[in-house]
Amino acid sequence: MFHQIFKHKLLSLIIVLFFALILLSLSHIPDKSELKYGVSFSKFHSDELGLDWKETYLAILDDLGVKRLRLSAHWPMVEPKMGEYNFEELDYQIAEAEKRDVEVIFAVGRRLPGWPECHDPDWAKELSQEEKNNRILSYIKETVSRYKDSSAIKIWQVENEPFLGFFGRSHCGEFDDDFLDKEINLVKQLDTTRPVLITDSGEFGKWWQAHNEGDHFGTSMYLYVWWRNKYIGGPIRYPITPAFFRIKHNFIKLFNEDKPAMVIELSAEPWLLQPIVETPLDVQLDRMGIDKFNEIIEFSNRTGFNTFYLWGAEWWYYLKKHENYPEHWARAQELFR
């Protein structure tokens, strides 16, 4: 008798959960005319690819026709020596964006886009954590104060996926929630007019923390990665559908204030274990050929989000310029028309 009751309740629970998931997966799917695209740009990444970063940046603005950018103030670039600030590269990027009425999301903090996730100047590596935190706040203050009057900057991003503790831990150390609050509060004190964006991993992030911390929420979105653990190794495609993101986002909105949300990092570049410039072209295209590029665009269109910042623009330009392979660049141009 007990087993029959238990089985009946378990079946009822499964049915309820099944229909709950169906309801959570129901979202408005934006029409293609409603979709907005941008890209991330990084001098740091352009340098890794051996590109002329100014040429690459202007090609993204003028040849691709990008009107939405995420720029990053990597700490080692901004403060190469303690207390000595370099804004030459960022001044150029912001000035060119202003000329073209490009809207910029400007990222500050120690943890910013690009491996190894956390970016420390060489001089800061031997500092105590307290000293390092104080220097980070000083660099953020200098940077935000310099650019807060720019007409191009629409949103400040503070740190990048700060709650994704397991990824990059060897470089980042343990996550400090209180310090993140200090960074956010500092940016808000320096600029009371612009919202703050906090981001999280699309596949592994809990989302609710990042959603609650920021005025805007951003998620990454990766399909093709290189999986590394003792059971599974090698390139894989995450076994998820667009409904995964709709369910996750709707669940967060059930218990939290609805906020502007976007896909801040839509991966359109190969995930490799060695630098791209040391990887044969056929391997690069096996990991992110034009077929996968198109799949990722179509996948993202059905997740319920309507704003996407693609990751990989420097690589598309590298393919076009150095590998005589313009397909990704040409496909991206269609998105920005």
N, C-alpha and C positions, 0 to 999 in steps of 0.2 A: 504493500500500500504506500509506504513511505517513498519507495523508488518511483512509483507511478506519479505521485505528487511532485517529486523533485524533477522528473523528466518533463512533466507538464509545465512547471514554472520555468525551467530552463528553455523550453521551446518558446514559451511566451516572451521571455526576455530576448531571445534571439530575433524573434519576429519584430519586437518593438525596436531593437537596435537597428535592424535592417531598414525599417521604414524611417527611423530617425536619420540614418545616413542618406537615404534618398532625399528627405526634406532638406538636409543640410547641403546637399549637392546642387540644389536648385538655386540658380543665380541668373541674373541678367547677363547674357553673353553679348558684349558690345558688338555692334555692327562694325565692319572694317573701316567705315568712314569715321568712327568714333575713336579709333586707335591712335595713340601718340607714341612716337619713337624718339629716343635719344641714344647717346653713347657715352661711355666713360672714356676719358683721355688721360694718359699719364706720360710725362716725359721719362719717368723711371722705366716704364715698359718700352717706350720707343728706343731708349738707349740699349736695353737688353737685346732688341732686334737689330741693332746696328743701323738704325734709321736716323736721318736728319729730323730731329723732333719738330722743328718749326715748319719744315716742308710737310711733314705728316699732319701736323695740326691744321695747317691752312688747307690741305687737301680734304680733310674731314669737314671743315667748315664750308668750303667753296665748291668742291667737286661732289662730295656726298650731299651737301646741302643741309647738314645737321643744324637744327634750331634748339635742341635741348642737349645740354652737356652735364656730365658730372666731372668736376676737377678735384684733384686731391693735393693738399699741402703736406707732402711727406716731410716729416720732421727733419731727417738728415739733409734734405735739400734746403729747407728754410733756415735751419740753424746749424751750419756745418762746423762752427766753432762755438763754444759756450758763450752766449751773450752777443754773438755776432750774427746778424740776420741777413739772409740773401733772398730778395723777392724778385730778382730779375726775370726769372722764367715765369713766375705766376703773374707778374705785372704784364708781361707780353700776352699771356693767355687771356687774362681778363680784358685787356684793352682791345684785342681782336674780337672777343665775344661781344663787347659793347658796341663796336662798329657795326656789327651785323644783327643787332637786337637778338642775340642768342640768350636763352634762359639757362642759368647755371645753378646746379646744386654743388655747393662747395664743401668738401669734406676736410675736417681737421681732427687731430688726435694722433695717438701713437699707433693704434691699430687701423690701418687704412688699406684700400684694395691692393692686391698683389702679394705674392709670397715674398718673405716669410710671415705675412700677416702683420706682425709688429715690427716697426721700422725705427731703430735707435741710431742716432749718430754715434760714431766710434767713441767720442769723448764721454758719452753718457753711460756706456756699458759697465763701468766700474762704480757708478754712483749707487748709494743706498736707495732703497725703494722710495723713501720719503724725499730724498734729494731729487730723484728722477721725477717724481710726481710734481714737485714744485717747478721743475724746469719745463715739464709738459704744459702746465698751466700758464707759465710765462710765454711759451711759444704760441699757445692758442690765443692769449691776450694780444700779442703783437700782430698775429695774423688777422684775427677778426677785426681789430681796430683799424688795420690798414685798408681792408676791403669792404667794410660795412656800408660805405657810401656808394658802392658800385651799383649802377642800374641793372647790371647783368645778373647779379646774385639774387635768387629768389628764395632759396632754402639753404640752411646750414645743416650739414650732416656731421654728427659727433660720433667718432669712432666707427668702425665697420664690423658688423656682426659681433658686438662685444660679448654677447651671451653664449657664443659658440665656443665654450671653454676648451673642449677636447682638441679642437683643430688649431694647430699652431701653438700649443701649450709650451713646447720646448723653447720657443722664442718669446712668448708673451708672459709666461708665468701664470699664477692664479688670478682669476678675475676678481676685481674689487668694485662691487656695486656702489659703495659709498663714493669712491673716486669718480665713477661715471657721473653720479649726481652732481659732483662739484664741477665737472667739465660742462655739463648741460647748463647748470645755473650760471656759470661764468659767461657762456655764450649769450644766454638770455639777458644777463645784466648789461653786456656790451652792446647788444642789439635787441631792442625791445619790439622791433617791427616785423621781424622775420620768424617763420616757424623753424623748429628743429626736427630733423629726420633721424630716427633710430632704426637700424636695420637688423635683420636676423636671417639665419639660414632657412631656405624654403623647405628642404627635405628633413633637416634634423632639429631646427629651432623650435622652441615651445611657442614662440610668437607673443604670448600675452605680456611678457616682461617688456620686450621692445615696443609693443603696441602701447603699453601704459606709460612708458618713459617719454616718448616723443609726441610732438604735435602731429607729425606725419609718420606713417609706417612704411618701411620698405623691405621686401623679401628678395633673396636671390632665387634663381631658378636654373638648376642644372639637370640635364638628362644623361649626358655621357661623361663618365668619370673613370679614373683609374683607382680601382679598389685595392686596398692593401690591408690584409690581416692574415692570420695563420690558417684560415679556412678557405678564403676566396682571394684570389689575386688576379690582377689584370684588368683590361678595359671592360666596363660593363655599361649597360643602360639601366637606370633605375626603373624598377617595375611599377611605375605609377602612371596614372592617367590625369588629364586636366581636372577631373572631379576631386582628386586629392587636395588640390589647392583651394577649390571652391568650398569643400567641406571644412577645411582647416580655418579658412578666413571667416566663414559664416559662424563657426563654433566660437571663435574669438569674439565676434560681434554680438553674440548672444549675451555675454556676460560683461562686456566692456563698451565704453562709448565708441560709436562709429567715428572713424577718422579717415582722412584722405590716405589712400594706400596705393602703392605702385610696386612694380618689379624693378628694383634698382640695379640688379645684375643678372641679365639674361645671357647665359653663356653661349657664345658663338665662336669659340676658339678651342683648339684641341687641348685636352688635359693629358700632359705628358710627364714622364719622369726625368727628362733631361731638357735643357734649353731648346727652344724651337729652332734656333740657328744651327744646332748640332743634330737635328732630326731630319732624315730624308723626307723629301716632299711626299712620297707615296704614303709614308707613315702618318704625316700630318693630315693628309686628306682622308686616310682611312679613319682617323679619329674624329675629323670634323669636315667631311666633304660637303659639297653643295646639297646633297640629298639630306644629310643630317641638319644642315643649316635651315633648309626649308621645313623640315619636320619640326624643329624647335620653334620656328615662327608660328606655324599652324597650331602646335601644341599650346603655346602661350596665349594665342588668341581665344582659346576656349577655357581659360582659367578664371574668367570673371573680372580680371584686371583690364584696365584700358591704357595704362602708361607703362612703357618698357624702356629701360636703358640697357642697350646691348654691350656686352663685354667682348672685345676682339677687334675693334676697328683698326688698331695699329697692325695687327696680324693680317687683316685683309689687304691693307696697303703694302705690307711686306710681300705678300703673295703676288700682288699686281706688279710691284716694282722690281723685285729680285727673282721671282720664280716664273714670271711671264704667265701668271694664272689669275686673271681678273674676275673670275666668275663670282666670288663672294662679294667683291666690291660692287660689281654691277647689280647683283641682287639687292644689296643694301641700298643702293641708289633708288630703287623702286619704292622702298619703305619711306624715304624722306621726300618724295615728290608731293 
